[in-house]
């Protein structure tokens, strides 16, 4: 009988975990993904050429992050049972993002047909989305003190990049979003998708900064990057 250990987690927390991986950890995740089947530490040691202890330490981080799961299996020789490791997420999130994009398009179509104030409803959906992201991943994103709460720019940029927005630091308190996972065929995303994103940013930033910072989203894609500008609440 085998025992399988796996950290069940949300998409938001998963993407934050992937964004924080070191090159060594990301490389190990890719090796496991390419294998397509569970592998023991001995197998991974032979493939990577790394020392067993190094492989074990890297896998431990990936398991704790919920990106890899492990299964206890009988040992081929006498001694304690061994562990087999396999990815619990794809090393490339493009497939998941594509499915998520299709779902968002369906939500936009529903709002457009519902007869309600679509933009306001979309922003409200985004606010609920941001609250969910904060609950799921806020512990990993929050700063350790009041000063970090007042300057959440770096943490917000990491999150946006992990969600596929190609976020780069702009001028002063600004993040340029150079990509959009919801854009298709060279066209910008549905305006209601942007409204959801705006609501998500506002809600998420409220949690991250403890109401100390607000944000504005300037939608520019596909002509040029969208811009998120942060402003102190007392400004």
ZIBEL-V875094 format. One record per backbone hydrogen bond with DSSP energy under -1.0 kcal/mol. CO is the residue of the C=O (numbers start at 1). NH is the residue of the N-H. If there is no record, write none. Layout:
BEGIN
CO_NH ; CO_NH
END
This chain:
BEGIN
3_72 ; 5_70 ; 10_14 ; 11_15 ; 12_16 ; 13_17 ; 14_18 ; 15_19 ; 16_20 ; 18_21 ; 22_26 ; 23_27 ; 24_28 ; 25_29 ; 26_30 ; 27_31 ; 28_32 ; 29_33 ; 30_34 ; 31_35 ; 32_36 ; 39_85 ; 40_44 ; 41_45 ; 42_46 ; 43_47 ; 44_48 ; 45_49 ; 51_55 ; 52_56 ; 53_57 ; 54_58 ; 55_59 ; 56_60 ; 57_61 ; 58_62 ; 59_63 ; 60_64 ; 61_65 ; 62_67 ; 62_68 ; 63_66 ; 67_88 ; 69_86 ; 70_5 ; 71_84 ; 73_82 ; 82_73 ; 84_71 ; 85_39 ; 86_69 ; 93_97 ; 94_98 ; 95_99 ; 96_100 ; 97_101 ; 98_102 ; 99_103 ; 100_104 ; 101_105 ; 102_106 ; 103_107 ; 104_108 ; 105_109 ; 106_110 ; 107_111 ; 108_112 ; 109_113 ; 110_114 ; 116_118 ; 117_121 ; 118_122 ; 119_123 ; 120_124 ; 121_125 ; 122_126 ; 123_127 ; 124_128 ; 125_129 ; 126_130 ; 127_131 ; 128_132 ; 129_133 ; 130_134 ; 131_135 ; 132_136 ; 133_137 ; 134_138 ; 137_141 ; 138_142 ; 145_149 ; 146_150 ; 152_156 ; 153_157 ; 154_158 ; 155_159 ; 156_160 ; 157_161 ; 158_162 ; 159_163 ; 160_165 ; 161_164 ; 165_179 ; 166_178 ; 168_176 ; 172_174 ; 173_230 ; 174_170 ; 175_228 ; 176_168 ; 177_226 ; 180_183 ; 184_187 ; 190_194 ; 191_195 ; 192_196 ; 193_197 ; 194_198 ; 195_199 ; 196_200 ; 197_201 ; 198_202 ; 199_203 ; 200_204 ; 201_205 ; 202_206 ; 203_207 ; 204_208 ; 205_209 ; 206_211 ; 209_212 ; 212_233 ; 214_231 ; 216_229 ; 218_227 ; 220_223 ; 226_177 ; 227_218 ; 228_175 ; 229_216 ; 231_214 ; 232_235
END
